[in-house]
Amino acid sequence: MDPHDALSLNKSVVQVYPLSNYSVGAKAALKDKGISITERLERMQEKYEAEGLRRSVEGIVLVAQHNYPHVLLLQADGYWRLPGGRLRPGEGEVEGLLRKLNNKLGPTSGSTDWEIVDCVGTWWRPNFDTILYPYVPPHVTRPKEQKKLFVAQLPEKCSFAVPKNFKLMAVPLFELYDKTQRYGPVISHIPQLLSRFKINMS
Amino acid sequence: MDPHDALSLNKSVVQVYPLSNYSVGAKAALKDKGISITERLERMQEKYEAEGLRRSVEGIVLVAQHNYPHVLLLQADGYWRLPGGRLRPGEGEVEGLLRKLNNKLGPTSGSTDWEIVDCVGTWWRPNFDTILYPYVPPHVTRPKEQKKLFVAQLPEKCSFAVPKNFKLMAVPLFELYDKTQRYGPVISHIPQLLSRFKINMS
């Protein structure tokens, strides 16, 4: 079975390699730099009216530093985000996540051999604003976005290319915990979502 | 395969039935009523010195009310807790969880046919105090307790018996979210831990 066609079968272990195994280069900027939150939400509303529920997928990518797990985050305009993005209409979640991970982090030629381990959480946006919940609140019949989080395991070694308008940071799990103010609800709760896994650092 | 010997194989769906399917009776009080936190932590330290790492397991048990998922919680002395408890030395996690669930909620004769769906999180206690983290913090080499959370699925109908010194409450997911002050870090983060499941309410 092609590991890209489905989720990995071993869902309780995540293999993590040292950050020093990876080289990081730059590539052309992605076009969403400098767009305000208001503009983003307006676009989201336009898309919703045309296509319905926005489905987005994001990858939690781990590396080891000082023998401790760190999450790869992209920073731009003062915001932290996980690599990922919106699925195309009809696109599969794993297929779309691989496309988005390569788009955000993959090398300029070829692609990284990601292994999508498991879905670890789902967040819902009830309205065209910045508030997300890990459930559909009662009385919300038409949520505007579903955002699914997956653990994406890296190969032992590879090269990243990061769009020039983003900074790639490796943030330790303990730094994210309970920091909703700084990282937002989705990223700050990653430690809880990962706590069921055995994280193997070889 | 006996469903009690291992985790259920279908790990992405949780079947939930209406609270009205279950009858709730009372049984003899459990003996830990009225013990102060200080006394608990002292006991924990004594046990640790004799047996090493305390392993505990807790069950997230869901019921539907108004077609919305609720978590069963036990309340005593102003504290909320999940049904569960400490494993015996050498005891298996699923085996011990079933024992504890029946001890806390099972009928006075016979036992409930719980189906343990999956582990959803692990919390660690680095010191003999009330602080838990969803990871082992760096530089902590000998954590004092590992607490594992499992989703425990109920049969379609059954009877509970609740120890007289506890109150059984069904609390909706949205009420738990972001209420660390009221429910503590473990219970208040249940919505995130469950967000990857499809919750089927028939």
Interface residues (C-beta under 8 A of the other chain):
Chain A: K11 S12 H66 Y68 P69 D118 C119 V120 G121 T122 W123 Y133 P134 Y135 P137 P138 P172 L173 F174 Y177 H189 P191 Q192 L193 L194 S195 R196
Chain B: K11 S12 H66 Y68 P69 D118 C119 V120 G121 T122 W123 Y133 P134 Y135 P137 P138 P172 L173 F174 Y177 H189 P191 Q192 L193 L194 S195 R196
